[in-house]
Amino acid sequence: MQQPDEQRAITTARHVLSGLIRAGIRDLVISPGSRSAPLAYAAAEAEAAGILDIHVRIDERSAAFMALGLSQSTGRPVALAATSGSAIGQMLPAVMEANHTATPLLVLSADRPDELHGTGASQSTRQKNLFGEHVRLAANVAAGADPGDQVQQALAALAGDQHSAAGPVQLNLQFRDPLVPAPQERIIGQAWTAIEPGVWQGSAPAQQLGMPAQDLVPRRTVVIAGHGAGAEAQRFAQELGLPLFAEPSSNARFSANAIGHYRPLIAVGMDHIERVVLFGRPTLSRPVGKLLANPVIDSVIWQPAPVAWYEAGRRRETPVSSWGQLQEFAGTGAENWLASWQQLDAQALQVRQGLKHESAITGVDVAEAIWEHSPEVLLLGSSNIVRDFDLAARPAAKRSMAAYANRGLAGIDGTIATALGLAQGSKQRTLAVMGDITFAHDASSLSWTPGEEQPRVDLVVYNDGGGAIFSTLEHGEVDASGQYANAVERLFATAQQLSLPALAEAYGWQYAKASSKAQLSAVLAAPKPQNLRLIEVLASRSSLRAENLELNQKIGQLSWPRV
């Protein structure tokens, strides 16, 4: 018996996608599969009509992280579709990251109809609520049902409101056979040309009305700009004459008020700090954590709207949603307050530059070379790399790049795929830098779909043969003691011996290498005959722990200046 048209799987898929397109969604990342075929065919029709862009990835985990980068670079939600079963489970890491970074990913999870569940039908599992608390909403569309209400609910949850931050949503679509278009249907000739693509509205920015700085009380306040803080933190510190401690992915480091070596300098200046204003999420630094936890220092967090990364009442800082109240709390910089931190920063730079290194190139060298190169879009891998930039990325007078990092959960997975999404979304050349373990974790994302427009990406891999960050933590002390034999090296550093030139050739990337800062700078400045370029930086981690301890010790011995 033939199904009524409104109950056909492809009709449901068309209604879903048309609703998304009318709301302003432009991109669909999709992986191959049979149960998701209605979405694939409907998307092909929409793309042929010029109102949707399709991005095909054979790996659903890679697809999800690419969608993450696309959404973050465009500021719009991105739809993500895959077939039923374990394919949907592959998306969980990216959905978790999206949850903690308020990134609006819309997972269109194709599913078997209810009558096939519990029967042993292939690729069937209970996936209606697979992502649990990591999505703002999980809605199910039964096979043959009108998806209109669920689509509107999903769009509202993606955007967030005054009570909930934006974030990922799952729309589970149960499709019943047949999963293909009718024999008489064609890719051209459907009703897509009648659909008017919308513009994504999102949430409105907060109003920022404050008071003149001369009316404020002078105080010894510092401004911390964590991940995603943005230009608000930078402007606040500049207007009030306050020192700014800005993580590289805060995008607030483009100011003379930014203190480049703030992380080791906090120990020098802790006793002089009266108040702290926090923007964004602090993710990198234990010294910053100690500063924010100091019971004798008052602190507030700028929170004009709900955030995704912490629950109300779970942090010590008092939330403030009024710009004027934030200014009144911070006050204007006390006499010589900013100048003292700037003087310390200059002394710390001299200390760092005066240290000798066993390796011909260090992570800090890589950070300096890349920051000086000033790529249009920069993605920082987790672990040591992002901390190298936190130390070595010199504050600049004006913004010259957009910096990103997967700091929601600070994982190493999906970094290459995220870079590809950032490049596709921004349409700018993107530089992603990461360690060798981060690279190995996502190496399959190097594969690019033939026939699709290639993004322009430089992928810099700092290859020191393993996970070096553990040597800078407590595990390094355990390793140095020798009490656990080679357990730290084997179980934490996880040394690898990948051949990056072979991988570059296999996936069709141009390959280059560097073993010094000068060589890396030359490679970055060289002409780029291909869109996709893999740059290997050959290094050693044998002396990292000792050099890190020496740097922190020498900077920690600096004296508070008498300006």
Protein Blocks (a to p, Z undefined) as FASTA:
>chain_A
ZZdfklpmklmmmmmmmmmmmnopabdcddddfklmmmmmmmmmmmmnopaccdddfbfk
lmmmmmmmmmmmnopacdddddehjllmmmmmmmmmmmmnopacddddddddfklgonlp
ahiacfklmnmmmbfbdcdddehiafklmmmmmmmmmnopakbccddddddddddddfbd
cfkbcfbhpaklmpccdddfbjaddddddddfklpccddddddddehklmmlmmmmmmno
pacdddfklopmgcfkbcfklmmmmmmmmmmpmbdcdehjdfkbmklmmmmmmmkbccdd
ddfbccfkbcehiafbdcdfbfklmmmmnopadehklmmmmmmmmmmmmmmmmpccfbfb
dfklmmmmmmmnopabdcddehjllmmmmmmmccdfbdcbdcdddfknopaehklmmmmm
mmmmnopacdddddfklmmmmmmmmpccehiacdddddddddehiafklmmmmklmmmmn
omnojmmmmmmnopafddfklmmmmnopacdddfbfklmmmmmmpccfbfbdcddddddf
klmmmmmmmmmmmmmmpccddZZ
